[in-house]
Amino acid sequence: MECSKHARGNRMRLFISNKYSLLFFRLVLGALFIFSGIEKITNPGAFAISIVNYKLVPLLFINFIAIVIPWLELLLGIFVLFGIETKETSALISVLLIGFTLMVIIALFRGLNIDCGCFGTITAEKVGMRKIMENLVFIAFSFPLIKYGSGKFIICRFTN
Amino acid sequence: MLLKNLNKKSIGLIILSAICLGFAYNSISKNGISLIYTEKEYSQLDETGSHESDSIPLLISLNQTIKFHDDPEIIFIDARDKWDYEEGHISRAINIQEYKFDPQLDKLAELSREAKYVIYCGGDDCDISKRLAEKLAAIDFKNLFIYSGGFDEWSALNMPVEIE
């Protein structure tokens, strides 16, 4: 029993550290972050209102977040897609995703009937369990990249 | 453990780049926003029913809402989603779901731009009535009122409600 559990664990590790799996995780996270970054960059005012609706962030910081987070998403998306500083980029991606997920969970507990604001104004998606599940999948994609790095087709690291 | 071998300098550089790019783009973009968020203030319709402010929409109190509800000419709009609306809504209210709002909606074409509308959502902590009012104002609806107490306050006071 122990042995088969161990073997299953090994197979799982081999699968998620496989260079093609890592490439797949990068493509998905890259596309996701580039898309959501660009959507928010084009309409920072609407993104600011989405953040206000969560009623979690002091008003003083709302616009700072609405200005910076979309660009951070875009940069992280491009970097992870091209395999630049993949471990660091993926760590930042997982921090953002965990933060977003916590905000959605808190909004749900408080019974807020709000748009999630996840992709700017292009999708009118409500906060809900589906959003949380989606984010958990993306968080799971980012962990192997933090541990094992880029996999196939990388550019380079820009610092030593 | 997972984060132990990360290059902190790279992380710092990425965050710094995002801050610089964000502020640089915001300063030149036509959609740029101010550095400090300011919330839009809505004026309250005074008890006499007159208002000097040109700003639409206006907030109305529970008493004003009751008065408006007695006037069959005034249309009530529930901005919540279909499921909330079907579970119970202010009697004779129609449902325009804010999150699915589309200016081309057939339902909107049938509504007079000059008539009076009272828009509400769940209660004080929901903003969708305000957002719907802004969207309606943008397509020339002229007499919009927001009942911010919403369905929560209305139903708690045993005012007339309907279930679909």
Interface residues (C-beta under 8 A of the other chain):
Chain A: I41 T42 N43 P44 G45 A48 I49 V52 N53 K55 L59 L60 I62 N63 F64 A66 I67 V68 I69 P70 W71 L72 L75 L76 F79 E85 K87 E88 T89 A91 L92 R110 L112 N113 I114 D115 A124 K126 F143 I146 K147 R157 F158 T159
Chain B: L2 L3 N5 L6 N7 K9 S10 I11 L13 I14 I15 S17 A18 I19 L21 G22 F23 Y25 N26 S29 N31 G32 I33 S34 L35 I36 Y37 E39 R80 D81 D84 Y99 K100 C121 G122 D125 C126 D127 I128 R131
